[in-house]
């Protein structure tokens, strides 16, 4: 397969890859034993709760260069309310362990979780930037039928549906907020999503990556001026850097 498709890297798109910790370790050991020689990554959003000291060592030896952890919120009371398990302190420790093994670590976060507010989400954005992460990606909460979140939105008088859940997207340049509350409107939630990704420089989340580079640059300029104008020149530095790096690799992908 490697020779046929000229593979250089692969990704494991499984949020539950490490839930069976021993299985994950055996997978890494198999890659090492077979001398696959391919780089790989886990971009989905692993749970820090299902890791130990040995796992990142094996992952590094087997070719891993990047993983993402699902953090969701950097606010303790919001984090604890979603029933994810573990603690933010444990996630911070896990990040340090993986980085000590020379693996880049990203974090995925959500805007609009239950019990969060506009001010708490903004605080979560600031705190996420202090977690020593290599990249920070923000999505917006979408409640699905059969989940606890969906039941909360349906039954808790603080919340109300604004859209059919089928219209929900966690990320992208055309997201909508499926629900709102009296103190956090749907429009404010969407604006916070755009602000979060601009502020943490995950520009790709607010762009249509199928657009031309000129269109993407124009849209990105507009987002920066709207959501983070005081850091305009700081953003321009990072955008130009991304363009230069892309040209070196014979591709220009603003937002990655």
C-alpha positions as CSV (number, residue, x, y, z in Angstrom):
1,X,0.0,0.0,0.0
2,X,2.8,2.4,0.9
3,X,4.5,1.9,-2.5
4,X,1.3,1.8,-4.5
5,X,-0.1,5.1,-3.1
6,X,3.3,6.7,-2.3
7,X,2.1,7.1,1.3
8,X,4.2,9.3,3.7
9,X,1.8,9.7,6.5
10,X,-1.5,8.6,7.9
11,X,-4.0,9.6,10.6
12,X,-6.1,7.7,13.0
13,X,-9.5,9.5,13.1
14,X,-10.8,7.9,16.2
15,X,-11.8,9.9,19.3
16,X,-11.8,6.7,21.3
17,X,-8.4,5.3,20.1
18,X,-6.9,5.1,23.6
19,X,-10.1,4.1,25.5
20,X,-8.7,0.5,25.3
21,X,-5.2,1.5,26.4
22,X,-3.6,-1.9,25.9
23,X,-5.0,-2.1,22.4
24,X,-3.6,1.3,21.5
25,X,-0.2,0.2,22.8
26,X,-0.3,-3.0,20.8
27,X,-1.1,-1.0,17.7
28,X,2.0,1.1,18.3
29,X,4.1,-2.0,19.0
30,X,2.9,-3.6,15.8
31,X,4.0,-0.5,13.8
32,X,7.4,-0.6,15.5
33,X,7.8,-4.3,15.0
34,X,6.9,-4.2,11.3
35,X,9.1,-1.2,10.7
36,X,6.4,0.6,8.8
37,X,8.4,3.9,8.7
38,X,5.4,6.2,8.3
39,X,4.6,9.3,10.3
40,X,1.1,9.4,11.8
41,X,-1.1,11.5,14.0
42,X,-4.3,11.5,16.0
43,X,-6.2,14.7,15.1
44,X,-9.6,13.6,16.4
45,X,-9.4,14.6,20.1
46,X,-8.1,11.9,22.5
47,X,-9.2,11.7,26.1
48,X,-6.3,12.4,28.5
49,X,-8.0,10.1,31.0
50,X,-7.1,7.1,28.9
51,X,-3.4,7.6,28.7
52,X,-0.3,6.7,30.8
53,X,3.4,7.4,30.8
54,X,4.2,4.5,28.5
55,X,1.7,5.4,25.7
56,X,3.4,8.6,24.4
57,X,6.8,6.8,24.4
58,X,5.4,4.0,22.2
59,X,3.5,6.5,20.0
60,X,6.6,8.5,19.4
61,X,8.7,5.3,18.5
62,X,6.0,4.2,16.1
63,X,6.0,7.5,14.2
64,X,3.5,9.8,15.9
65,X,4.2,13.5,15.6
66,X,1.0,15.2,16.5
67,X,-2.1,14.4,18.7
68,X,-5.1,16.5,19.7
69,X,-6.9,16.2,23.1
70,X,-10.5,17.1,23.6
71,X,-10.5,19.7,26.4
72,X,-13.8,21.3,25.6
73,X,-13.5,24.1,28.2
74,X,-10.7,25.6,30.3
75,X,-13.2,26.7,32.9
76,X,-13.3,24.1,35.8
77,X,-17.0,24.5,36.6
78,X,-18.0,24.2,32.9
79,X,-15.6,21.3,32.3
80,X,-16.9,19.4,35.4
81,X,-20.5,19.9,34.3
82,X,-20.1,18.0,31.0
83,X,-19.3,14.7,32.7
84,X,-16.2,14.1,30.6
85,X,-14.3,12.6,33.5
86,X,-10.8,13.5,34.8
87,X,-9.7,17.0,35.6
88,X,-8.1,20.0,33.8
89,X,-5.1,19.4,35.9
90,X,-4.8,15.9,34.6
91,X,-5.1,17.1,31.0
92,X,-2.3,19.7,31.7
93,X,-0.1,16.9,33.0
94,X,-0.8,14.7,30.0
95,X,0.1,17.6,27.7
96,X,3.4,17.9,29.4
97,X,4.1,14.2,29.2
98,X,3.4,14.1,25.4
99,X,5.5,17.2,24.7
100,X,8.3,15.7,26.8
101,X,8.3,12.9,24.3
102,X,8.6,15.4,21.4
103,X,5.0,15.0,20.2
104,X,3.1,18.2,19.2
105,X,-0.1,18.5,21.1
106,X,-3.3,20.4,20.1
107,X,-6.5,21.0,22.0
108,X,-10.1,21.0,20.8
109,X,-12.6,23.3,22.6
110,X,-16.3,24.1,22.4
111,X,-18.2,27.3,22.5
112,X,-21.6,27.4,24.2
113,X,-21.5,24.4,26.5
114,X,-24.2,24.1,29.2
115,X,-23.7,26.5,32.1
116,X,-21.2,28.5,30.1
117,X,-21.8,32.2,29.4
118,X,-20.3,34.7,27.0
119,X,-17.9,35.9,29.6
120,X,-16.9,32.4,30.7
121,X,-16.3,31.3,27.0
122,X,-14.1,34.4,26.5
123,X,-12.2,33.5,29.7
124,X,-11.8,29.9,28.4
125,X,-10.3,31.2,25.2
126,X,-7.7,33.2,27.2
127,X,-6.9,30.2,29.5
128,X,-6.6,27.8,26.5
129,X,-3.7,30.0,25.3
130,X,-1.8,29.3,28.5
131,X,-2.0,25.5,28.3
132,X,1.2,25.2,26.2
133,X,-0.7,23.7,23.2
134,X,0.8,23.8,19.7
135,X,-2.6,24.5,18.2
136,X,-6.0,25.3,19.5
137,X,-9.2,24.6,17.6
138,X,-12.7,25.8,18.5
139,X,-16.1,24.3,17.5
140,X,-19.6,25.2,18.5
141,X,-21.9,22.9,20.5
142,X,-24.5,20.9,18.6
143,X,-27.1,19.0,20.6
144,X,-28.1,15.6,19.1
145,X,-31.3,13.7,19.9
146,X,-30.7,11.0,22.6
147,X,-27.9,12.9,24.3
148,X,-28.0,14.6,27.7
149,X,-27.4,17.9,26.1
150,X,-30.4,17.6,23.8
151,X,-32.6,16.8,26.8
152,X,-31.3,19.8,28.7
153,X,-32.1,22.2,25.9
154,X,-35.6,20.6,25.5
155,X,-36.5,20.7,29.2
156,X,-34.5,23.5,30.9
157,X,-36.4,26.8,30.7
158,X,-33.0,28.7,30.4
159,X,-32.6,27.4,26.9
160,X,-34.5,27.3,23.6
161,X,-33.9,25.8,20.2
162,X,-33.3,28.2,17.4
163,X,-32.6,25.7,14.6
164,X,-33.3,22.1,13.7
165,X,-30.4,20.1,15.0
166,X,-29.8,18.8,11.5
167,X,-28.6,22.2,10.5
168,X,-25.8,22.1,13.1
169,X,-22.2,22.1,12.2
170,X,-19.4,22.0,14.8
171,X,-17.1,24.1,12.7
172,X,-16.8,25.8,9.4
173,X,-17.4,29.2,7.8
174,X,-21.2,28.8,7.8
175,X,-21.9,27.5,11.3
176,X,-25.2,28.3,13.2
177,X,-26.0,28.1,16.8
178,X,-28.8,25.5,17.3
179,X,-29.9,27.0,20.6
180,X,-29.6,30.0,22.8
181,X,-30.4,31.3,26.3
182,X,-31.6,34.6,27.7
183,X,-28.0,35.6,28.7
184,X,-26.2,34.2,25.6
185,X,-27.9,34.7,22.3
186,X,-27.4,32.5,19.2
187,X,-25.7,35.5,17.5
188,X,-23.3,36.0,20.4
189,X,-22.4,32.3,20.4
190,X,-21.6,32.4,16.7
191,X,-19.6,35.6,17.1
192,X,-17.7,34.0,20.0
193,X,-16.9,31.0,17.8
194,X,-15.4,33.3,15.1
195,X,-13.5,35.3,17.7
196,X,-12.1,32.2,19.4
197,X,-10.6,30.8,16.2
198,X,-9.2,34.1,15.1
199,X,-7.8,34.8,18.5
200,X,-6.0,31.4,18.7
201,X,-5.0,31.6,15.0
202,X,-6.9,28.6,13.8
203,X,-7.9,30.6,10.7
204,X,-9.0,27.6,8.7
205,X,-12.1,27.1,10.8
206,X,-13.6,30.4,9.6
207,X,-12.7,30.0,5.9
208,X,-14.0,28.1,3.0
209,X,-10.9,26.1,2.1
210,X,-12.3,25.5,-1.5
211,X,-12.2,29.3,-2.2
212,X,-9.3,30.8,-4.1
213,X,-6.4,32.1,-2.0
214,X,-7.4,35.7,-2.9
215,X,-10.9,35.1,-1.6
216,X,-9.6,33.4,1.5
217,X,-7.2,36.3,2.2
218,X,-10.0,38.9,1.7
219,X,-12.3,37.0,4.0
220,X,-9.7,36.5,6.6
221,X,-8.8,40.2,6.6
222,X,-12.4,41.0,7.2
223,X,-12.7,38.5,10.1
224,X,-9.6,39.9,11.8
225,X,-10.8,43.5,11.4
226,X,-14.2,42.5,12.9
227,X,-13.2,40.2,15.7
228,X,-9.7,41.1,16.8
229,X,-8.7,44.5,15.2
230,X,-6.3,45.5,18.0
231,X,-4.0,42.6,17.1
232,X,-4.2,43.2,13.4
233,X,-0.5,43.4,12.7
234,X,0.1,40.4,14.9
235,X,-2.3,38.4,12.8
236,X,-0.8,39.7,9.6
237,X,2.6,38.4,10.7
238,X,1.2,34.9,11.2
239,X,-0.8,34.9,8.0
240,X,2.2,36.0,6.0
241,X,4.3,33.3,7.7
242,X,1.7,30.7,6.7
243,X,1.8,31.9,3.1
244,X,5.6,31.8,3.0
245,X,5.7,28.3,4.5
246,X,3.1,27.2,2.0
247,X,5.1,28.6,-0.9
248,X,8.2,26.7,0.3
249,X,6.1,23.5,0.2
250,X,4.7,24.5,-3.2
251,X,1.2,25.1,-1.7
252,X,-0.4,28.1,-0.3
253,X,-3.0,27.2,2.4
254,X,-4.0,30.2,4.4
255,X,-5.5,29.1,7.7
256,X,-3.6,25.9,8.3
